[in-house]
Each structure stands twice: as structure tokens, then as C-alpha cells.
Amino acid sequence: RKEVEQDPGPFNVPEGATVAFNCTYSNSASQSFFWYRQDCRKEPKLLMSVYSSGNEDGRFTAQLNRASQYISLLIRDSKLSDSATYLCVVNPDSGYSTLTFGKGTMLLVSP
Amino acid sequence: SAVISQKPSRDICQRGTSLTIQCQVDSQVTMMFWYRQQPGQSLTLIATANQGSEATYESGFVIDKFPISRPNLTFSTLTVSNMSPEDSSIYLCSVEGPSGEQYFGPGTRLTVT
């Protein structure tokens, strides 16, 4: 089983749609979780951290289910500018700073 | 978050040569990280660089191929040695934030012919 697995893409949605990305991780001891966004030919940028209680930032909602080792990202009212690849990222070891990246899910929002 | 710059932004190199990539941060950081992102793939950690000590390499990466320097708390270099076309990739440096997240430089796009 891969350490971090994401939905295969691409997701093609119209403007205004709601879209959800899912991610599973294999290491039950993982402590920190993040969603990054990567635009074409650009570096990954932190979108949001994911907390056990769930967290929301505007149109974006992230949730964590530790029992199922599952992370999700919900984007409401999609904009054209949301088109990007979304990376699920996990820190598998609280005592060490390395991150494990999923392969990413591409989102294409069309007019 | 820290401001990170990388040089060069891109390069085209011949096989058998070496390229040194520089990473500069606008604040002092303990740990810096070097990643590779091959076409269509996600990021793979090459090594972690602490100032004043040898870099720690991940499985599949060795110091002879990817020597790293970390002379101070704001700067690091990664050298890609004896390059082959398989080394064509984007190389990114990053630093750690206060909650375990990482912030990335803009990357160096390397093409080996």
C-alpha cells in the first residue's frame, strides 16, 4: 500500500460546483496533515493544515478521520482560479520533519 | 512564511557534467530540505540539510551523486553530479514552518541532454 494515496484525476467541474478530494495514508502514527496546491510549472504552496476537529478557510474545508486514516478537502463554489493540482501531504513521524506527498489530484474548472 | 529563492531557475546541461543549485532564505532556519519532482510525479525528498552537520539522505539518494552544502542558516546548495537524462527534473528546496508545514522555493528546472 502506498504511503499517501489520492483520488486519480483529473476532475473536470463547471464554475460554481462543489468538489471533494479524498486521501488515505498508511502510517497510523502520522501526526500532521496538509493540503498543498500546485499550479502548472510552479512550486507547491500550502493551502491549509488539517486538524482533527476539521477546519474551514473560506470556500475550503478540510477534514481528518484518524480511525479510517482518511483526509478530505472540499471546495465550494469553484472558481476558474481553483484549477490546479491538489497534493495531500502527511508527516509520518512526529519526531522528524520529513513530509510524504501524494501524487496529487488535478482539478480543472471550466466556465 | 519565509521568502525562498533558487538559482538557476532553469538550465540545460550535457550528460556527464554537474550543476550546482543554490537556495537562499530570507531568515535563519535550522533545517532545509531538497526535493526532486520528475515529470508527472509528486515530490520525492532527496535529503535534509542541517547547518553544521552532514546532510541526511533518503533511500535511493547518495552523497556522491547529490552532494549538499549548508554553510550557514540561510543558504544551501545541491549539486547534481555526473548528470544523465534521468536526472532531468525539477529540484526544489524547502524550509520548515512553525507547525511542521514546509515552504518551497520556486524550483530549478533541469534538462539533461
Interface residues (C-beta under 8 A of the other chain):
Chain A: Q31 S32 F34 R41 K42 E43 P44 K45 L46 S49 L87 N91 S97 T98 L99 F101 G102 K103 G104
Chain B: S1 M31 F33 Q41 S42 L43 T44 L45 T48 E58 L92 E96 G97 S99 G100 E101 Q102 Y103 F104 G105 P106 G107 R109
